[in-house]
Amino acid sequence: AVKKTIEGKTVVLKGKAGENGRLFGSITSKEISDGIKETFGADVDKKKIVMKDPIKNFGTYAIDVKLYPAIVAKITVSVTE
């Protein structure tokens, strides 16, 4: 049910700009988890969000959410200022 709620959707997160237009700090799996809950009302554990590297720039990123061993939802995270 959670996969149907978030699959293919976009979560928009706001970040603070630091030097050179880069993010001040980075977007963490906790912030993405909170964004999913606020936007879609789906409770996703931050440990289930698969990120190769922390997000340190503005832009759009494809993120996998590993809900169960065989169930992976793909979402888009858009980071704006």
Phi and psi restraints in degrees (range 20) as a CNS / XPLOR table:
assign (resid 1 and name C) (resid 2 and name N)
       (resid 2 and name CA) (resid 2 and name C) 1.0 -65.1 20.0 2
assign (resid 2 and name N) (resid 2 and name CA)
       (resid 2 and name C) (resid 3 and name N) 1.0 -38.8 20.0 2
assign (resid 2 and name C) (resid 3 and name N)
       (resid 3 and name CA) (resid 3 and name C) 1.0 -60.4 20.0 2
assign (resid 3 and name N) (resid 3 and name CA)
       (resid 3 and name C) (resid 4 and name N) 1.0 -44.0 20.0 2
assign (resid 3 and name C) (resid 4 and name N)
       (resid 4 and name CA) (resid 4 and name C) 1.0 -62.6 20.0 2
assign (resid 4 and name N) (resid 4 and name CA)
       (resid 4 and name C) (resid 5 and name N) 1.0 -33.7 20.0 2
assign (resid 4 and name C) (resid 5 and name N)
       (resid 5 and name CA) (resid 5 and name C) 1.0 -69.8 20.0 2
assign (resid 5 and name N) (resid 5 and name CA)
       (resid 5 and name C) (resid 6 and name N) 1.0 -38.9 20.0 2
assign (resid 5 and name C) (resid 6 and name N)
       (resid 6 and name CA) (resid 6 and name C) 1.0 -108.9 20.0 2
assign (resid 6 and name N) (resid 6 and name CA)
       (resid 6 and name C) (resid 7 and name N) 1.0 -15.5 20.0 2
assign (resid 6 and name C) (resid 7 and name N)
       (resid 7 and name CA) (resid 7 and name C) 1.0 -55.2 20.0 2
assign (resid 7 and name N) (resid 7 and name CA)
       (resid 7 and name C) (resid 8 and name N) 1.0 125.8 20.0 2
assign (resid 7 and name C) (resid 8 and name N)
       (resid 8 and name CA) (resid 8 and name C) 1.0 74.5 20.0 2
assign (resid 8 and name N) (resid 8 and name CA)
       (resid 8 and name C) (resid 9 and name N) 1.0 3.3 20.0 2
assign (resid 8 and name C) (resid 9 and name N)
       (resid 9 and name CA) (resid 9 and name C) 1.0 -88.0 20.0 2
assign (resid 9 and name N) (resid 9 and name CA)
       (resid 9 and name C) (resid 10 and name N) 1.0 168.0 20.0 2
assign (resid 9 and name C) (resid 10 and name N)
       (resid 10 and name CA) (resid 10 and name C) 1.0 -117.3 20.0 2
assign (resid 10 and name N) (resid 10 and name CA)
       (resid 10 and name C) (resid 11 and name N) 1.0 132.1 20.0 2
assign (resid 10 and name C) (resid 11 and name N)
       (resid 11 and name CA) (resid 11 and name C) 1.0 -105.6 20.0 2
assign (resid 11 and name N) (resid 11 and name CA)
       (resid 11 and name C) (resid 12 and name N) 1.0 125.5 20.0 2
assign (resid 11 and name C) (resid 12 and name N)
       (resid 12 and name CA) (resid 12 and name C) 1.0 -102.1 20.0 2
assign (resid 12 and name N) (resid 12 and name CA)
       (resid 12 and name C) (resid 13 and name N) 1.0 123.1 20.0 2
assign (resid 12 and name C) (resid 13 and name N)
       (resid 13 and name CA) (resid 13 and name C) 1.0 -118.7 20.0 2
assign (resid 13 and name N) (resid 13 and name CA)
       (resid 13 and name C) (resid 14 and name N) 1.0 144.0 20.0 2
assign (resid 13 and name C) (resid 14 and name N)
       (resid 14 and name CA) (resid 14 and name C) 1.0 -102.7 20.0 2
assign (resid 14 and name N) (resid 14 and name CA)
       (resid 14 and name C) (resid 15 and name N) 1.0 137.6 20.0 2
assign (resid 14 and name C) (resid 15 and name N)
       (resid 15 and name CA) (resid 15 and name C) 1.0 -127.1 20.0 2
assign (resid 15 and name N) (resid 15 and name CA)
       (resid 15 and name C) (resid 16 and name N) 1.0 158.2 20.0 2
assign (resid 15 and name C) (resid 16 and name N)
       (resid 16 and name CA) (resid 16 and name C) 1.0 -89.7 20.0 2
assign (resid 16 and name N) (resid 16 and name CA)
       (resid 16 and name C) (resid 17 and name N) 1.0 136.2 20.0 2
assign (resid 16 and name C) (resid 17 and name N)
       (resid 17 and name CA) (resid 17 and name C) 1.0 -81.4 20.0 2
assign (resid 17 and name N) (resid 17 and name CA)
       (resid 17 and name C) (resid 18 and name N) 1.0 136.8 20.0 2
assign (resid 17 and name C) (resid 18 and name N)
       (resid 18 and name CA) (resid 18 and name C) 1.0 -106.6 20.0 2
assign (resid 18 and name N) (resid 18 and name CA)
       (resid 18 and name C) (resid 19 and name N) 1.0 -143.1 20.0 2
assign (resid 18 and name C) (resid 19 and name N)
       (resid 19 and name CA) (resid 19 and name C) 1.0 -72.3 20.0 2
assign (resid 19 and name N) (resid 19 and name CA)
       (resid 19 and name C) (resid 20 and name N) 1.0 148.8 20.0 2
assign (resid 19 and name C) (resid 20 and name N)
       (resid 20 and name CA) (resid 20 and name C) 1.0 58.2 20.0 2
assign (resid 20 and name N) (resid 20 and name CA)
       (resid 20 and name C) (resid 21 and name N) 1.0 25.6 20.0 2
assign (resid 20 and name C) (resid 21 and name N)
       (resid 21 and name CA) (resid 21 and name C) 1.0 72.4 20.0 2
assign (resid 21 and name N) (resid 21 and name CA)
       (resid 21 and name C) (resid 22 and name N) 1.0 10.3 20.0 2
assign (resid 21 and name C) (resid 22 and name N)
       (resid 22 and name CA) (resid 22 and name C) 1.0 -87.3 20.0 2
assign (resid 22 and name N) (resid 22 and name CA)
       (resid 22 and name C) (resid 23 and name N) 1.0 164.3 20.0 2
assign (resid 22 and name C) (resid 23 and name N)
       (resid 23 and name CA) (resid 23 and name C) 1.0 -67.6 20.0 2
assign (resid 23 and name N) (resid 23 and name CA)
       (resid 23 and name C) (resid 24 and name N) 1.0 145.1 20.0 2
assign (resid 23 and name C) (resid 24 and name N)
       (resid 24 and name CA) (resid 24 and name C) 1.0 -86.1 20.0 2
assign (resid 24 and name N) (resid 24 and name CA)
       (resid 24 and name C) (resid 25 and name N) 1.0 104.0 20.0 2
assign (resid 24 and name C) (resid 25 and name N)
       (resid 25 and name CA) (resid 25 and name C) 1.0 88.6 20.0 2
assign (resid 25 and name N) (resid 25 and name CA)
       (resid 25 and name C) (resid 26 and name N) 1.0 -147.6 20.0 2
assign (resid 25 and name C) (resid 26 and name N)
       (resid 26 and name CA) (resid 26 and name C) 1.0 -148.9 20.0 2
assign (resid 26 and name N) (resid 26 and name CA)
       (resid 26 and name C) (resid 27 and name N) 1.0 163.6 20.0 2
assign (resid 26 and name C) (resid 27 and name N)
       (resid 27 and name CA) (resid 27 and name C) 1.0 -88.2 20.0 2
assign (resid 27 and name N) (resid 27 and name CA)
       (resid 27 and name C) (resid 28 and name N) 1.0 124.5 20.0 2
assign (resid 27 and name C) (resid 28 and name N)
       (resid 28 and name CA) (resid 28 and name C) 1.0 -102.1 20.0 2
assign (resid 28 and name N) (resid 28 and name CA)
       (resid 28 and name C) (resid 29 and name N) 1.0 168.0 20.0 2
assign (resid 28 and name C) (resid 29 and name N)
       (resid 29 and name CA) (resid 29 and name C) 1.0 -62.9 20.0 2
assign (resid 29 and name N) (resid 29 and name CA)
       (resid 29 and name C) (resid 30 and name N) 1.0 -29.9 20.0 2
assign (resid 29 and name C) (resid 30 and name N)
       (resid 30 and name CA) (resid 30 and name C) 1.0 -63.2 20.0 2
assign (resid 30 and name N) (resid 30 and name CA)
       (resid 30 and name C) (resid 31 and name N) 1.0 -44.0 20.0 2
assign (resid 30 and name C) (resid 31 and name N)
       (resid 31 and name CA) (resid 31 and name C) 1.0 -66.1 20.0 2
assign (resid 31 and name N) (resid 31 and name CA)
       (resid 31 and name C) (resid 32 and name N) 1.0 -37.8 20.0 2
assign (resid 31 and name C) (resid 32 and name N)
       (resid 32 and name CA) (resid 32 and name C) 1.0 -66.2 20.0 2
assign (resid 32 and name N) (resid 32 and name CA)
       (resid 32 and name C) (resid 33 and name N) 1.0 -42.5 20.0 2
assign (resid 32 and name C) (resid 33 and name N)
       (resid 33 and name CA) (resid 33 and name C) 1.0 -59.3 20.0 2
assign (resid 33 and name N) (resid 33 and name CA)
       (resid 33 and name C) (resid 34 and name N) 1.0 -45.1 20.0 2
assign (resid 33 and name C) (resid 34 and name N)
       (resid 34 and name CA) (resid 34 and name C) 1.0 -64.0 20.0 2
assign (resid 34 and name N) (resid 34 and name CA)
       (resid 34 and name C) (resid 35 and name N) 1.0 -39.4 20.0 2
assign (resid 34 and name C) (resid 35 and name N)
       (resid 35 and name CA) (resid 35 and name C) 1.0 -63.7 20.0 2
assign (resid 35 and name N) (resid 35 and name CA)
       (resid 35 and name C) (resid 36 and name N) 1.0 -40.0 20.0 2
assign (resid 35 and name C) (resid 36 and name N)
       (resid 36 and name CA) (resid 36 and name C) 1.0 -63.6 20.0 2
assign (resid 36 and name N) (resid 36 and name CA)
       (resid 36 and name C) (resid 37 and name N) 1.0 -42.6 20.0 2
assign (resid 36 and name C) (resid 37 and name N)
       (resid 37 and name CA) (resid 37 and name C) 1.0 -65.3 20.0 2
assign (resid 37 and name N) (resid 37 and name CA)
       (resid 37 and name C) (resid 38 and name N) 1.0 -44.3 20.0 2
assign (resid 37 and name C) (resid 38 and name N)
       (resid 38 and name CA) (resid 38 and name C) 1.0 -64.7 20.0 2
assign (resid 38 and name N) (resid 38 and name CA)
       (resid 38 and name C) (resid 39 and name N) 1.0 -44.1 20.0 2
assign (resid 38 and name C) (resid 39 and name N)
       (resid 39 and name CA) (resid 39 and name C) 1.0 -76.6 20.0 2
assign (resid 39 and name N) (resid 39 and name CA)
       (resid 39 and name C) (resid 40 and name N) 1.0 -45.7 20.0 2
assign (resid 39 and name C) (resid 40 and name N)
       (resid 40 and name CA) (resid 40 and name C) 1.0 -113.7 20.0 2
assign (resid 40 and name N) (resid 40 and name CA)
       (resid 40 and name C) (resid 41 and name N) 1.0 -9.6 20.0 2
assign (resid 40 and name C) (resid 41 and name N)
       (resid 41 and name CA) (resid 41 and name C) 1.0 75.3 20.0 2
assign (resid 41 and name N) (resid 41 and name CA)
       (resid 41 and name C) (resid 42 and name N) 1.0 11.8 20.0 2
assign (resid 41 and name C) (resid 42 and name N)
       (resid 42 and name CA) (resid 42 and name C) 1.0 -96.2 20.0 2
assign (resid 42 and name N) (resid 42 and name CA)
       (resid 42 and name C) (resid 43 and name N) 1.0 131.2 20.0 2
assign (resid 42 and name C) (resid 43 and name N)
       (resid 43 and name CA) (resid 43 and name C) 1.0 -90.3 20.0 2
assign (resid 43 and name N) (resid 43 and name CA)
       (resid 43 and name C) (resid 44 and name N) 1.0 110.7 20.0 2
assign (resid 43 and name C) (resid 44 and name N)
       (resid 44 and name CA) (resid 44 and name C) 1.0 -120.7 20.0 2
assign (resid 44 and name N) (resid 44 and name CA)
       (resid 44 and name C) (resid 45 and name N) 1.0 125.7 20.0 2
assign (resid 44 and name C) (resid 45 and name N)
       (resid 45 and name CA) (resid 45 and name C) 1.0 -66.1 20.0 2
assign (resid 45 and name N) (resid 45 and name CA)
       (resid 45 and name C) (resid 46 and name N) 1.0 136.2 20.0 2
assign (resid 45 and name C) (resid 46 and name N)
       (resid 46 and name CA) (resid 46 and name C) 1.0 -60.0 20.0 2
assign (resid 46 and name N) (resid 46 and name CA)
       (resid 46 and name C) (resid 47 and name N) 1.0 -25.6 20.0 2
assign (resid 46 and name C) (resid 47 and name N)
       (resid 47 and name CA) (resid 47 and name C) 1.0 -70.9 20.0 2
assign (resid 47 and name N) (resid 47 and name CA)
       (resid 47 and name C) (resid 48 and name N) 1.0 -17.0 20.0 2
assign (resid 47 and name C) (resid 48 and name N)
       (resid 48 and name CA) (resid 48 and name C) 1.0 -89.7 20.0 2
assign (resid 48 and name N) (resid 48 and name CA)
       (resid 48 and name C) (resid 49 and name N) 1.0 -4.6 20.0 2
assign (resid 48 and name C) (resid 49 and name N)
       (resid 49 and name CA) (resid 49 and name C) 1.0 -89.9 20.0 2
assign (resid 49 and name N) (resid 49 and name CA)
       (resid 49 and name C) (resid 50 and name N) 1.0 120.5 20.0 2
assign (resid 49 and name C) (resid 50 and name N)
       (resid 50 and name CA) (resid 50 and name C) 1.0 -97.4 20.0 2
assign (resid 50 and name N) (resid 50 and name CA)
       (resid 50 and name C) (resid 51 and name N) 1.0 114.7 20.0 2
assign (resid 50 and name C) (resid 51 and name N)
       (resid 51 and name CA) (resid 51 and name C) 1.0 -128.9 20.0 2
assign (resid 51 and name N) (resid 51 and name CA)
       (resid 51 and name C) (resid 52 and name N) 1.0 128.6 20.0 2
assign (resid 51 and name C) (resid 52 and name N)
       (resid 52 and name CA) (resid 52 and name C) 1.0 -67.8 20.0 2
assign (resid 52 and name N) (resid 52 and name CA)
       (resid 52 and name C) (resid 53 and name N) 1.0 -44.6 20.0 2
assign (resid 52 and name C) (resid 53 and name N)
       (resid 53 and name CA) (resid 53 and name C) 1.0 -136.6 20.0 2
assign (resid 53 and name N) (resid 53 and name CA)
       (resid 53 and name C) (resid 54 and name N) 1.0 155.2 20.0 2
assign (resid 53 and name C) (resid 54 and name N)
       (resid 54 and name CA) (resid 54 and name C) 1.0 -63.8 20.0 2
assign (resid 54 and name N) (resid 54 and name CA)
       (resid 54 and name C) (resid 55 and name N) 1.0 149.7 20.0 2
assign (resid 54 and name C) (resid 55 and name N)
       (resid 55 and name CA) (resid 55 and name C) 1.0 -82.1 20.0 2
assign (resid 55 and name N) (resid 55 and name CA)
       (resid 55 and name C) (resid 56 and name N) 1.0 119.9 20.0 2
assign (resid 55 and name C) (resid 56 and name N)
       (resid 56 and name CA) (resid 56 and name C) 1.0 -120.1 20.0 2
assign (resid 56 and name N) (resid 56 and name CA)
       (resid 56 and name C) (resid 57 and name N) 1.0 0.7 20.0 2
assign (resid 56 and name C) (resid 57 and name N)
       (resid 57 and name CA) (resid 57 and name C) 1.0 -130.4 20.0 2
assign (resid 57 and name N) (resid 57 and name CA)
       (resid 57 and name C) (resid 58 and name N) 1.0 159.6 20.0 2
assign (resid 57 and name C) (resid 58 and name N)
       (resid 58 and name CA) (resid 58 and name C) 1.0 -71.8 20.0 2
assign (resid 58 and name N) (resid 58 and name CA)
       (resid 58 and name C) (resid 59 and name N) 1.0 154.5 20.0 2
assign (resid 58 and name C) (resid 59 and name N)
       (resid 59 and name CA) (resid 59 and name C) 1.0 141.8 20.0 2
assign (resid 59 and name N) (resid 59 and name CA)
       (resid 59 and name C) (resid 60 and name N) 1.0 -164.8 20.0 2
assign (resid 59 and name C) (resid 60 and name N)
       (resid 60 and name CA) (resid 60 and name C) 1.0 -118.1 20.0 2
assign (resid 60 and name N) (resid 60 and name CA)
       (resid 60 and name C) (resid 61 and name N) 1.0 134.9 20.0 2
assign (resid 60 and name C) (resid 61 and name N)
       (resid 61 and name CA) (resid 61 and name C) 1.0 -131.9 20.0 2
assign (resid 61 and name N) (resid 61 and name CA)
       (resid 61 and name C) (resid 62 and name N) 1.0 140.4 20.0 2
assign (resid 61 and name C) (resid 62 and name N)
       (resid 62 and name CA) (resid 62 and name C) 1.0 -90.2 20.0 2
assign (resid 62 and name N) (resid 62 and name CA)
       (resid 62 and name C) (resid 63 and name N) 1.0 125.5 20.0 2
assign (resid 62 and name C) (resid 63 and name N)
       (resid 63 and name CA) (resid 63 and name C) 1.0 -125.6 20.0 2
assign (resid 63 and name N) (resid 63 and name CA)
       (resid 63 and name C) (resid 64 and name N) 1.0 140.3 20.0 2
assign (resid 63 and name C) (resid 64 and name N)
       (resid 64 and name CA) (resid 64 and name C) 1.0 -96.7 20.0 2
assign (resid 64 and name N) (resid 64 and name CA)
       (resid 64 and name C) (resid 65 and name N) 1.0 139.0 20.0 2
assign (resid 64 and name C) (resid 65 and name N)
       (resid 65 and name CA) (resid 65 and name C) 1.0 -116.9 20.0 2
assign (resid 65 and name N) (resid 65 and name CA)
       (resid 65 and name C) (resid 66 and name N) 1.0 110.8 20.0 2
assign (resid 65 and name C) (resid 66 and name N)
       (resid 66 and name CA) (resid 66 and name C) 1.0 -88.1 20.0 2
assign (resid 66 and name N) (resid 66 and name CA)
       (resid 66 and name C) (resid 67 and name N) 1.0 92.3 20.0 2
assign (resid 66 and name C) (resid 67 and name N)
       (resid 67 and name CA) (resid 67 and name C) 1.0 -72.6 20.0 2
assign (resid 67 and name N) (resid 67 and name CA)
       (resid 67 and name C) (resid 68 and name N) 1.0 -44.8 20.0 2
assign (resid 67 and name C) (resid 68 and name N)
       (resid 68 and name CA) (resid 68 and name C) 1.0 -141.2 20.0 2
assign (resid 68 and name N) (resid 68 and name CA)
       (resid 68 and name C) (resid 69 and name N) 1.0 166.9 20.0 2
assign (resid 68 and name C) (resid 69 and name N)
       (resid 69 and name CA) (resid 69 and name C) 1.0 -50.5 20.0 2
assign (resid 69 and name N) (resid 69 and name CA)
       (resid 69 and name C) (resid 70 and name N) 1.0 -37.7 20.0 2
assign (resid 69 and name C) (resid 70 and name N)
       (resid 70 and name CA) (resid 70 and name C) 1.0 -105.1 20.0 2
assign (resid 70 and name N) (resid 70 and name CA)
       (resid 70 and name C) (resid 71 and name N) 1.0 2.2 20.0 2
assign (resid 70 and name C) (resid 71 and name N)
       (resid 71 and name CA) (resid 71 and name C) 1.0 -118.9 20.0 2
assign (resid 71 and name N) (resid 71 and name CA)
       (resid 71 and name C) (resid 72 and name N) 1.0 114.2 20.0 2
assign (resid 71 and name C) (resid 72 and name N)
       (resid 72 and name CA) (resid 72 and name C) 1.0 -125.2 20.0 2
assign (resid 72 and name N) (resid 72 and name CA)
       (resid 72 and name C) (resid 73 and name N) 1.0 126.1 20.0 2
assign (resid 72 and name C) (resid 73 and name N)
       (resid 73 and name CA) (resid 73 and name C) 1.0 -101.7 20.0 2
assign (resid 73 and name N) (resid 73 and name CA)
       (resid 73 and name C) (resid 74 and name N) 1.0 139.5 20.0 2
assign (resid 73 and name C) (resid 74 and name N)
       (resid 74 and name CA) (resid 74 and name C) 1.0 -104.5 20.0 2
assign (resid 74 and name N) (resid 74 and name CA)
       (resid 74 and name C) (resid 75 and name N) 1.0 126.0 20.0 2
assign (resid 74 and name C) (resid 75 and name N)
       (resid 75 and name CA) (resid 75 and name C) 1.0 -125.6 20.0 2
assign (resid 75 and name N) (resid 75 and name CA)
       (resid 75 and name C) (resid 76 and name N) 1.0 166.3 20.0 2
assign (resid 75 and name C) (resid 76 and name N)
       (resid 76 and name CA) (resid 76 and name C) 1.0 -113.0 20.0 2
assign (resid 76 and name N) (resid 76 and name CA)
       (resid 76 and name C) (resid 77 and name N) 1.0 134.7 20.0 2
assign (resid 76 and name C) (resid 77 and name N)
       (resid 77 and name CA) (resid 77 and name C) 1.0 -112.9 20.0 2
assign (resid 77 and name N) (resid 77 and name CA)
       (resid 77 and name C) (resid 78 and name N) 1.0 121.9 20.0 2
assign (resid 77 and name C) (resid 78 and name N)
       (resid 78 and name CA) (resid 78 and name C) 1.0 -108.5 20.0 2
assign (resid 78 and name N) (resid 78 and name CA)
       (resid 78 and name C) (resid 79 and name N) 1.0 120.6 20.0 2
assign (resid 78 and name C) (resid 79 and name N)
       (resid 79 and name CA) (resid 79 and name C) 1.0 -104.6 20.0 2
assign (resid 79 and name N) (resid 79 and name CA)
       (resid 79 and name C) (resid 80 and name N) 1.0 119.2 20.0 2
assign (resid 79 and name C) (resid 80 and name N)
       (resid 80 and name CA) (resid 80 and name C) 1.0 -120.9 20.0 2
assign (resid 80 and name N) (resid 80 and name CA)
       (resid 80 and name C) (resid 81 and name N) 1.0 169.5 20.0 2
